[in-house]
Amino acid sequence: MHVHEQQQQQQQQQQQQQQQQQQNFSPAATAAAAAAAAAAAAELLTSAMLYRRTPSAAGEEE
């Protein structure tokens, strides 16, 4: 559960950074930043799915 919570916090931080960048930078820079943040979010979701699929003693106990 702790890993999943950390990933959600990271995604929220990325969304906040995107909003700040949209105000400060050109549309091209904003698009690049949005693409990079989307890729990072996709990686977090993928790792979260892999983490859930991986059987662990802690997960079975919960």
C-alpha beads as a LAMMPS data file, in Angstrom:
LAMMPS data file: protein, C-alpha beads

62 atoms
61 bonds

1 atom types
1 bond types

-500.0 500.0 xlo xhi
-500.0 500.0 ylo yhi
-500.0 500.0 zlo zhi

Masses

1 110.0

Atoms # bond

1 1 1 0.000 0.000 0.000
2 1 1 2.838 2.380 0.794
3 1 1 4.325 2.018 -2.687
4 1 1 0.979 2.743 -4.313
5 1 1 0.461 5.834 -2.162
6 1 1 3.894 7.172 -3.100
7 1 1 3.102 6.715 -6.783
8 1 1 -0.144 8.657 -6.452
9 1 1 1.721 11.513 -4.766
10 1 1 4.281 11.574 -7.586
11 1 1 1.534 11.770 -10.186
12 1 1 -0.100 14.679 -8.370
13 1 1 3.211 16.523 -8.268
14 1 1 3.661 16.006 -12.007
15 1 1 0.221 17.460 -12.700
16 1 1 1.042 20.532 -10.612
17 1 1 4.315 20.988 -12.497
18 1 1 2.470 20.778 -15.809
19 1 1 0.120 23.577 -14.779
20 1 1 3.016 25.799 -13.741
21 1 1 4.865 25.130 -16.995
22 1 1 1.816 26.031 -19.066
23 1 1 1.820 29.475 -17.475
24 1 1 5.562 30.080 -17.845
25 1 1 6.630 28.522 -21.160
26 1 1 5.743 28.489 -24.823
27 1 1 3.187 25.988 -26.234
28 1 1 5.977 23.857 -27.706
29 1 1 7.774 23.620 -24.366
30 1 1 4.469 22.901 -22.649
31 1 1 3.717 20.081 -25.082
32 1 1 7.150 18.564 -24.531
33 1 1 6.749 18.800 -20.760
34 1 1 3.276 17.265 -20.954
35 1 1 4.593 14.388 -23.065
36 1 1 7.453 13.775 -20.636
37 1 1 5.103 13.844 -17.640
38 1 1 2.660 11.515 -19.417
39 1 1 5.481 9.068 -20.137
40 1 1 6.592 9.203 -16.498
41 1 1 3.012 8.644 -15.336
42 1 1 2.713 5.663 -17.690
43 1 1 5.890 4.200 -16.226
44 1 1 4.486 4.634 -12.710
45 1 1 1.239 2.918 -13.692
46 1 1 3.166 0.069 -15.326
47 1 1 5.382 -0.414 -12.288
48 1 1 2.305 -0.305 -10.046
49 1 1 0.644 -3.044 -12.104
50 1 1 3.787 -5.169 -12.039
51 1 1 4.096 -4.616 -8.296
52 1 1 0.526 -5.799 -7.753
53 1 1 1.016 -8.882 -9.933
54 1 1 4.193 -9.893 -8.123
55 1 1 3.306 -12.323 -5.320
56 1 1 4.855 -11.339 -2.006
57 1 1 4.547 -12.579 1.546
58 1 1 3.501 -9.124 2.728
59 1 1 0.777 -8.881 0.097
60 1 1 -0.594 -12.340 0.953
61 1 1 -0.678 -11.531 4.655
62 1 1 -2.741 -8.395 4.054

Bonds

1 1 1 2
2 1 2 3
3 1 3 4
4 1 4 5
5 1 5 6
6 1 6 7
7 1 7 8
8 1 8 9
9 1 9 10
10 1 10 11
11 1 11 12
12 1 12 13
13 1 13 14
14 1 14 15
15 1 15 16
16 1 16 17
17 1 17 18
18 1 18 19
19 1 19 20
20 1 20 21
21 1 21 22
22 1 22 23
23 1 23 24
24 1 24 25
25 1 25 26
26 1 26 27
27 1 27 28
28 1 28 29
29 1 29 30
30 1 30 31
31 1 31 32
32 1 32 33
33 1 33 34
34 1 34 35
35 1 35 36
36 1 36 37
37 1 37 38
38 1 38 39
39 1 39 40
40 1 40 41
41 1 41 42
42 1 42 43
43 1 43 44
44 1 44 45
45 1 45 46
46 1 46 47
47 1 47 48
48 1 48 49
49 1 49 50
50 1 50 51
51 1 51 52
52 1 52 53
53 1 53 54
54 1 54 55
55 1 55 56
56 1 56 57
57 1 57 58
58 1 58 59
59 1 59 60
60 1 60 61
61 1 61 62
